[in-house]
């Protein structure tokens, strides 16, 4: 038996980036072949794609975990690793992507609309890409970054022009069944309809869609009945239709009180996508007039609804009386509503330049350590993830990058002392001020003089490093 699922929690993990490789070109009669390590491939993204052929989130209910392909590591001979295969997940039109805290990340409407649910990790650079004048033959490469991992909530909000609201057994399913090709379950007991039904209706030259919300009763906006689970399906509707059962045998109910009770529930409901349901056009359908008593009641209450400025139609789904007039009226209301909506613009790239005083990082005192500091920022945290801490030269390269970014100067200005704990991402270091470029000149491949002792780099070492970066002989004492 098929099931309708309109809310799921999925766990997506993008592919990890491949590691770069440290390699040296080796060929006979070419002892100084130079670095030729290739870059690692990027990890594959996890992408949500709207597919008109998908109508429910049932697949994600049974398979909530999804992962992209990992990037391949680089190889020698300047061969880059292959990118990881992206994973496309097909979702229904009208799917809303949210965080577990309820923050809306994307509203996917329209066939082919995409959203990157998790971005793949960048591939690490090989030593060929890291070579420079100061570091001509790097003995290290960068690690690939891990792919993004997220827990997301997917909610389906039906893309319908007309939303039917009413008490159970008011005749909403019967109305959709006679106006469209939809075939919902119809029976003479409450809560027959357990899932929203969607139908496509043609009226003259106009085509529109209609959906019903099952189980609306007083208190639905607070969780009673089934209404709280399905009120989301009328958030996009252009017009709301009150389907009133004029043949009910319950003594404490009448058409006016039924509509007032449902209007109160609609007023209490706050759409997650914004907007206000109270501002949507209303139409009242007085149903089951094929029963004599129901026809008399409909004629009696019709003027009361018309005083509110709402169009009122007396119909019978059994004899199809009044349905033609209803469909033409709904088509006109839908067209008027569409004409008032802003025209959807094509996707634009928005450039947001950084502030002039944006350093790209922030340093705050460590609340758990009186002498420690915490460095936050996209680049410092990414650089730490890319560093192979088993390679001293790679650690020295990280120190150089942080120094050039201004991290060390900021730490010194904040009163940091050598040996104090500095946390970046998931790593904590004992801070030792360094001079950029020393590791590339004074050490062998894979080593760094700054990690061989705890003393600060001497003035002589800094002087030699400066001369080497300028291309001057080390033994030449002339500046």
N, C-alpha and C positions, 0 to 999 in steps of 0.2 A: 504494500500500500504506500503510495507516495505521501510525502510529508511536506508541509510548508514551514520553512524556517526563515525568519526575517531579522534575527539578531544572533550574532556569533562573536566569539573572541578568538582571534587567530594569533599565532606566534610565528613571526617571520624572521628569518635570518639570512641576510645577504651573504654572498660568497666572500671568503678572505682573499686578500691580494697575495700574489706569489712573491716569494723572496727574490731580491736581486742576487747576483752571483759575483764573487770576486775571482777573477781569472786573469792570467797573463798570457799574451800571445807567445807561443813557442814554435819556432821554425828554425831549421838549420841555417847557419850563417846570419841569423838575426837574433842576437842575444838580448837586444833591447826592444822586443816587440811591442811593449806597452800593454796597458790594461785592455781587455776585450770582454769583460763580463756584461752580459745582457740584463735587461730589466725584467722584473716579474710582471706577469699579466694581472690586470684588474679583476676583482671579484665580480660576479654576476649580480645584478640588481634583482629585487623582487618587485614586480610591477603589477598593479591592478588595472585591468582593462574592461571597459563596459562592452558586453556582448548582448545584442538584442535577443539571442536565442536562449539566454539564461534568465530564469524568472524567480529563482529562490536561492538562498544561501545554504542549501542543504548539504552540498559537497563539503563546505568548510565545517559543518557540524560534525561530520565523521572524520575529516582529515584537517585538523586545525593547524598543523605544523607544515611550514613551507620553507625551503632553503634554496638559495641560488648556488651556482657552481663556483668552485674556488679557482682562482687564477693559477696558472702554472709558473714554476720558478724559471728564472732566466738561465741561460747556458753560455758557455764560452763561445768565442767566435762571434761576439756581438749578436747573439741570437736571443731575442726577447721571448718570454713565455707567453703562451696563449691566454687570452682573456677567458674568464669563467662564463659559462652560458647563463644568460638571464632567465628568470622564471616568470612567465606571465600567468596571472590568475584571473580567470574570467568571472566577472561579477554582473549582477543585473543592473539595468538602468534605474537610477535613483538611489544607488548605494551611498551611504554617508560613512566616512571614515573618521573615527574618533579615538582619542586616547582613553585609557581606563578611567581618567578623571572627568571625562565628558567634554574635553576640548575638541571642537570640530576641526579636522585637518583638511578634509576635502569633501566636496559634494559632487559625486560623479553622475552627471546627467548627459546623455547623448552618446550614441554609438561611437566606439573608438576612443572615448575619453580615457586618459591614463593618469595614474598616480604612482609615483615611486614609493612603495611602502617601506622599503629598506634599501639603502644605497650600498653597493659593493665596496669593499676596501680597495685602496690604491695599491698597485704593485710597487714593490721596493725597487729603488734604482740600483743598477749594477755598478761596479767600480769604473767602467768605461764612462758612464755619465757623471761620475763624481770627480773625475780627473780635472785638475786645474794647474795653473802655473806654480802654485805653492805645494800642491799635492799631486805630483805627476803620475804616481803609480799607487793608488790607494790599495791597501791590503784588506779592505772590508767592503761590504755592500749593505744596503738598507733592507730591513725586513719589510714584508708586506703588511699592510694594515688589516686588522680584523674587520669583517663586514658588520654593518649595522644590524642590531638585534632589537626587535620591538614587539610589544604586545599591543594589538590594536583591536578595537571594537568596530564591527561592521553592522550597520543597521540599514535595512531596506525600507525606504519611504516611497511608496508607489507613485509613479508619474502618471497621475490621472487628472483630467479636466473637471470632472464632476464627482463629488463625494456624497454618498448616500449615508445619512445618519438616521437613527431611529431605534425604538425599543426592539427587543427580540420579537420575532414573528410579526413584524410590521409589514413585511412583504418586500424587503429590499432585494433579496436573492431572486424572488419571482420577477421583480421589475427588470433586473439585469438579464434574466433568462429570456424574457419575451422581447427585449430591445436589442439583444446582441446574440452572438453565437456561444456565449459562455453558458456552461451547464453546471451551476452550483448545486449542492445538495439542498433539497427543499422538503420540509416536513412540518407537521402541525404541533411541534413542541418547542419551547424556548431554547435558545443557544444551539439551534441546528447548525448555523454557520459558525465554524471555528477558525476560519482563515479568511483574509480579505479576498474578495473576488473582483476580477478586473475584466471589463468587457469593452469592445470597440463598437461604436454606434455610428451609423451613417444617416444623416438627415439632409436630404437634398444634395447640395454641393459641399456640405460640411461633414467632417469626420472628427469625432472626439471620443475620449475614453471615459469610462465610468467605473468607480470603485465603491464598494460598501464597507463599512466598518462594523464588524460583528460585536454583538454583546454590549452595546452602550446602555447603561442604566445609571440612575443617580449614584454618585460616588465613584464613577469610572475613573475620573482624573486622580483619585486617591488610591486606586488599585482594586476597586470592587469589580466583580464580573471579569470580562475580557477586554474592556475598553482601553485600559492603560497600555496594554501591549500593542493595540492597533490604532490608537488615535494618531500615531505618527504618520499613518498612511493617507491622511487627509491634509497634511501640511502644505502640499503643493497644489491642492485643488483650486480651480478658478471660481467655482460656485459650490455651495453646500445645499443639499436637498434634504429637507425634513420629510421623511416618509412616515405618515401617520396612519395608524390602524384605526379606522372608524368603526370596526366591527368587534372591538374588544368587549369581553364580557366581565372585565374586572370593574367592580363598582367604584373603586377609588381612583380610577383613571378616566381622563377625557382628553381630547386632542390638544386643547390649550395647555393643560398642565404637563402633558408629555413634552411638548415643544419647549416650554419654559424650563423644565428640568434638564433637558439636553443642552439648551443654550447656556445654562449655568455651568454645566460641565465643560463646554467649549471655552467659556470665559476663563475658567480656572486653569486650563491646559496651556502651558507655555511651549510653543514650538522651538525645538533645538536649532532650527535653521533661521530663526528670527521671524519677524512679521507678526501679524495679529489675525487670528481666525475671526475675530469679531467684525473686521472690516470686509470680509468676503461677502459677495452677494448671496442672498438666500432665496430659495424657492420652496414652497410647501406643496406636497403631494398628498391629497386625501385619498387613501387607497381603500379598496374593497367595496366600491359603491354598487357592485352587482347585488349586494345584500340590501333589501329595502330599508331596514333600520339604519344601516351605515350611510345610505344615500341621504336619508333625512337628516342625520347628524352632520354630514358634510355640508349640506346646504345651510344648516344653522350656524356653523362655526366659520364658514368661508368669509363673511364680512369682517369678523374679528381679526383674521390674519391679514386681510387686505388693508385694514386700518394701519398696520405696521409698515405698509409699503412693500409687502412681499407678494410676488405673483403666486397665485393659488390655482391648482389644477385638480379636478376630480377625475380619478382614473380607476380602472379595474383591470388587473393583470389577467383575470380569468376570461373576460369578454373583450379585452384590449380597447375598451372605451376610453377615450381621452388621451391615448398614448401618442398619437400623431401630433397633436397640438403641443404636448409636453416636449417631445424631441426637438421640434422646431424652435420652441422657446429656449430650451437649454442651449441649442447651437448658437442662437443669437447672443445669449449672455456670455458664453465662452468666447465668442469672437470679440465682443466688446471688451472683455477682460484682457484678452491677448493684445488688443490694440493699445491698451494703457500701459503695458509692460515695456520696460526699456529693451531696445534691441541688443541682443548678445553680441559683444565685440569679439573679434578674433584674439587669439592669445598674443599678448605683448610681453616683451622682455623688459623688466623694470630694473634699472640700474640704481643702486643705492650706494653712493660713494661713502667711504669711511670718514669719520670726523678727522679734522686736521691734527688734533691732539691724541688720536687713538694710537697707542703703542702696540696693540696686538696682544697684550697680555696684562694681567693684573696680579699684584702681589699683596697678600694680606698676612698678618701675624697668625701663627698656628695656635688655635685656642687650646690645644692639648699639650703644647710645648712653649714655655716662656721665651726660649731663644730661637725657636723654629719659625719658618715661613712656608706659605703655600703659594705656588705659582699656578695661575689658571690662564687659559687662553687656547685658541684652536691650534696655533702653530707649535707652541712649546709642548703641548700634550701629544700632538701628532708626531713630533720629532722623537719624543721619548718612546712611543710605540714602535717607531721604525728602527730603533737602535739595538744592535746586538751587544749586550753587556758582557758577553764572553770575549769580546775583541776590544783590547785597550785602545786601539786606534779609532774604532768606531765611537767609543766613549769620548775620546778627545775631540772628535769631529762634532759630537753633540755639544760639548762645552764651547767650541768655537762658534757654533750657530747661536747658542743662547747668548754668548757674549756680544755677537754682532747685533742681535735683536735688542740688546740693552738690559738684559735681565741682571747681569752682574753689576752694572752701574747702579741700577735701582736697588738691588740688595744692599750694596755698600752704603747708598744714601739713606736707607732705612735702618742702618746700624747693624747689619749682619756681620758676624765675626767668623773667621776661618774655623771650620769644624762644626758650625751650627747645622741643624737639620733643615734641608730644603726639600719640600714635597712637590713633585710634578706628576700629575696623573696618579698612577698606582705605585710610583717609585719614590723613595726617600733617599737623598744623598747627603753626605757630609760635605758641605760647601767649602771649596778651596778656590780662591780667585786665580784665574789663569790668563794667559796671553794668547790670543788667536794666532795660529800659524806655527807655533812651536812644535806641535805634534807632527806636522807635515815635513819638518826639516830635520829635526834633531833625533828622530827615532827611526827604527826599522819598520818594515811592513808588519802591521798587526800589533804594534806596541805604541806606547805613549809615555814620554819621560815624566809627565805630570802624575802618572799613576805609580811610578816607581818609588816615590818618597812623599812624605807629607809636607815637606817644606815648600815654600812658594818658589816659583821659577825665578832664577837669579837674573840680575841685570845683564850679565854677560850672555846668558842664553837668549834673553829678549833682544839684545843687540845683534847677535848672530842671526836670529830669525828675521829681523828687519832687513839685514843685508841680503839674506838669501831671497827674500820676497822681491827685493829690488833688482835681483840678478847680479849683485856684486860678489866678488870672491870673498870667502870667509876670512882668509889670511890677510887681505888687504886692509890696512888700518886707516886709509884715507876715506873720509866721508864724501 
